[in-house]
Amino acid sequence: MNRPIYLMSLLIFIFACEQDKSINENRLSSLIKPNFSYNQDIFNCNLVSNSSLISLESFFSKQSQKYSSSLQANDLNISILFPENNENVDNFLISIKSNGNHTAIKNFIDEIKSDGFDNIAKCTFSIYQYKALDLSKNVNANNYSFINIEILRCSFNKGYNFGTFQIAINRYINNIKKLGMQYSASYLDINSSDSDFLWINSFYDKNYQNILLENWINQKESAEIKDEFLENTTCIDSTKYKSYKLY
């Protein structure tokens, strides 16, 4: 008579232990935090009427010497990103990497505005100082005239976080390195709850798409890593750019 009760009690005990194990694993993974090493701001911009990319290039070229010394002194790295495969470009991004120097960025923005930048383009100059880190970087970007950039807007799925994602990230980076391709990836935390982030791929080889198609996309390892990524995260969209370093 007591046997069914005993079995039920045992099942409940096992289930409770599994729950405790899962809870403990989640707690442990939540303790693993990204080792952020710099800050990055990304500003959306639109050319004003009767302005052009030539006007934009001319503006920064004329002011190059004026801005360079100040930016170097404050360790600001500024790039401009144009949408890929867009013949009539009227929007672009300005990316500023810094070491948490909010004041230096504001001073730069104020300076370009005083020099008439608003006559060329309007930007959403809200400084958020997103925490960022390079997941993989084995190239010197200064050696390239432009970089192919892919920006993905993503969020962690319920119950997942950077700690649970770490294994998939490491596996991905290790396999990409085997391709011998010039590549880097960075991670930007874009909200205080640590759930939303930007994943930025940087490809330095002009034929990077062929390299990925021939050596990566159809591989078994690639499919497994993709499944791990999908288990951890959901990405809303992906946009490709050509990035040019200004300063």
C-alpha positions in Angstrom: 0.0 0.0 0.0 2.8 2.4 0.8 4.8 1.6 -2.3 3.0 4.1 -4.7 3.4 6.8 -2.1 7.1 6.0 -1.8 7.6 6.2 -5.5 5.7 9.5 -5.7 7.8 10.9 -2.9 11.0 9.8 -4.7 9.9 11.4 -8.0 9.0 14.7 -6.2 12.4 14.6 -4.5 14.3 14.0 -7.8 12.3 16.7 -9.5 13.0 19.1 -6.7 16.7 18.3 -6.9 16.7 18.9 -10.7 15.0 22.3 -10.1 17.6 23.2 -7.5 20.3 22.3 -9.9 18.8 24.4 -12.7 18.4 27.3 -10.3 21.9 27.0 -9.1 23.3 26.8 -12.6 21.3 30.0 -13.6 22.6 31.7 -10.5 26.2 30.7 -11.3 25.9 31.8 -14.9 24.5 35.2 -13.9 27.7 35.8 -11.9 29.7 35.6 -15.1 29.9 39.2 -16.4 31.5 40.6 -19.6 34.9 42.1 -19.0 34.1 45.4 -20.6 37.2 47.4 -21.7 35.9 50.5 -23.4 32.8 52.5 -24.2 31.1 53.1 -27.5 28.5 55.5 -28.7 26.7 55.1 -32.1 24.8 58.1 -33.4 22.2 57.9 -36.2 22.5 60.7 -38.8 20.7 62.0 -41.9 22.0 64.4 -44.5 20.0 67.6 -44.7 18.3 68.8 -48.0 20.8 70.0 -50.7 23.7 68.3 -48.8 25.7 65.3 -50.1 28.4 62.8 -49.1 30.9 65.1 -50.8 29.8 67.9 -48.5 30.3 65.6 -45.5 33.7 64.4 -46.7 34.8 68.0 -47.3 33.7 69.1 -43.9 35.8 66.6 -42.0 38.8 66.9 -44.4 38.9 70.7 -43.8 38.7 70.3 -40.0 41.0 67.3 -39.8 44.0 69.0 -38.2 41.8 71.1 -35.9 40.1 68.0 -34.4 42.9 65.4 -34.5 45.1 66.7 -31.6 42.2 67.0 -29.2 40.8 63.6 -30.1 44.1 61.9 -29.8 44.7 63.6 -26.4 41.4 62.2 -25.2 41.8 58.8 -26.8 38.7 59.0 -28.9 38.4 56.8 -32.0 35.8 58.0 -34.5 34.4 56.2 -37.6 31.7 56.9 -40.0 29.5 54.0 -41.3 27.6 54.0 -44.5 24.8 51.4 -45.3 26.1 48.8 -47.7 24.6 48.4 -51.2 22.8 51.7 -51.0 23.4 53.9 -54.0 21.5 57.0 -52.7 22.9 57.3 -49.2 21.2 59.9 -47.1 21.7 58.3 -43.7 24.8 57.1 -41.9 26.2 56.3 -38.4 29.0 58.0 -36.4 30.7 55.7 -34.0 32.9 57.0 -31.2 34.9 54.7 -29.0 36.3 56.1 -25.8 37.4 55.2 -22.3 34.3 56.6 -20.6 35.2 60.2 -21.5 31.7 61.6 -21.7 33.0 65.2 -21.5 35.4 64.8 -24.5 32.6 63.4 -26.7 30.3 66.3 -25.8 33.1 68.8 -26.5 33.7 67.2 -29.9 29.9 67.3 -30.7 29.7 70.9 -29.6 32.8 71.8 -31.7 31.5 70.3 -35.0 28.1 71.9 -34.5 29.8 75.3 -34.0 31.7 74.7 -37.2 28.4 74.2 -39.2 27.9 70.5 -39.1 24.2 70.9 -38.7 24.1 72.5 -42.2 25.3 69.1 -43.6 23.6 66.5 -41.4 21.3 66.1 -38.4 22.3 63.4 -35.8 20.7 62.0 -32.6 23.7 63.0 -30.4 22.5 61.3 -27.3 25.6 60.1 -25.4 24.9 56.7 -23.7 28.5 55.4 -23.2 27.5 51.8 -23.9 29.9 49.4 -22.2 31.8 47.3 -24.8 34.4 44.6 -25.2 36.2 43.0 -28.1 35.3 39.3 -28.2 37.9 38.6 -30.8 40.4 41.0 -32.4 43.6 39.9 -34.1 44.0 42.6 -36.7 45.0 46.3 -36.9 42.1 48.2 -38.4 44.5 51.1 -39.3 45.9 49.0 -42.1 42.6 49.0 -44.0 40.9 51.8 -45.9 37.5 50.5 -44.9 35.9 47.7 -42.9 32.8 45.6 -43.7 30.6 45.9 -40.6 27.5 44.0 -39.6 25.5 45.2 -36.6 23.0 42.8 -35.0 20.5 44.0 -32.4 19.8 41.1 -30.0 18.4 40.2 -26.6 18.8 37.2 -24.4 16.0 34.7 -24.2 14.3 34.2 -20.9 16.5 32.4 -18.5 19.7 33.1 -20.5 22.4 35.7 -20.0 26.0 36.4 -20.9 27.2 33.6 -18.6 25.1 31.0 -20.4 26.2 32.5 -23.8 29.9 32.4 -23.0 30.4 28.8 -24.1 28.7 29.4 -27.4 30.8 32.5 -28.0 34.1 30.8 -27.2 33.2 27.9 -29.5 32.2 30.3 -32.3 35.4 32.5 -32.0 37.7 29.4 -31.9 36.1 28.0 -35.1 36.2 31.4 -36.9 39.9 31.7 -36.2 40.5 28.4 -38.0 39.3 30.0 -41.2 42.4 32.3 -41.2 40.1 35.2 -42.0 40.8 38.8 -40.9 37.9 39.2 -38.5 36.9 40.7 -35.2 33.7 40.8 -33.1 32.5 43.1 -30.3 29.7 43.1 -27.8 27.9 46.2 -26.6 25.6 46.2 -23.6 22.8 48.6 -24.5 20.6 48.6 -21.5 20.8 48.5 -17.7 19.1 45.2 -17.3 21.9 43.4 -19.3 19.3 41.8 -21.6 19.7 43.8 -24.8 23.0 44.0 -26.7 24.6 44.8 -30.0 26.8 42.2 -31.7 29.2 43.8 -34.2 31.0 41.7 -36.8 34.0 43.4 -38.5 35.3 41.8 -41.7 38.6 43.0 -43.2 38.8 40.8 -46.2 37.0 42.1 -49.3 35.9 38.5 -50.2 34.8 37.6 -46.7 31.4 36.4 -47.9 33.0 33.8 -50.2 35.2 32.6 -47.4 32.2 32.1 -45.1 30.1 30.4 -47.9 32.9 28.0 -48.9 34.3 27.2 -45.5 31.8 27.9 -42.8 28.1 28.2 -43.6 27.5 24.6 -44.6 29.7 23.0 -41.9 28.2 20.8 -39.2 30.0 22.8 -36.6 28.5 26.0 -37.9 24.9 24.5 -37.6 25.5 23.4 -34.1 26.9 26.8 -33.0 23.9 28.5 -34.7 21.6 26.4 -32.7 23.4 27.4 -29.5 23.1 31.0 -30.4 19.4 30.7 -31.1 18.9 28.9 -27.8 20.6 31.8 -25.9 19.5 34.9 -27.9 17.0 36.4 -30.3 18.3 38.9 -32.8 15.8 41.5 -34.1 17.7 42.6 -37.2 21.0 42.9 -38.9 22.4 45.8 -40.9 25.6 45.9 -43.0 27.8 48.9 -43.3 31.1 50.1 -44.8 33.1 51.7 -42.0 35.7 54.4 -42.6 37.9 55.7 -39.8 37.9 59.5 -39.5 40.2 60.0 -36.5 
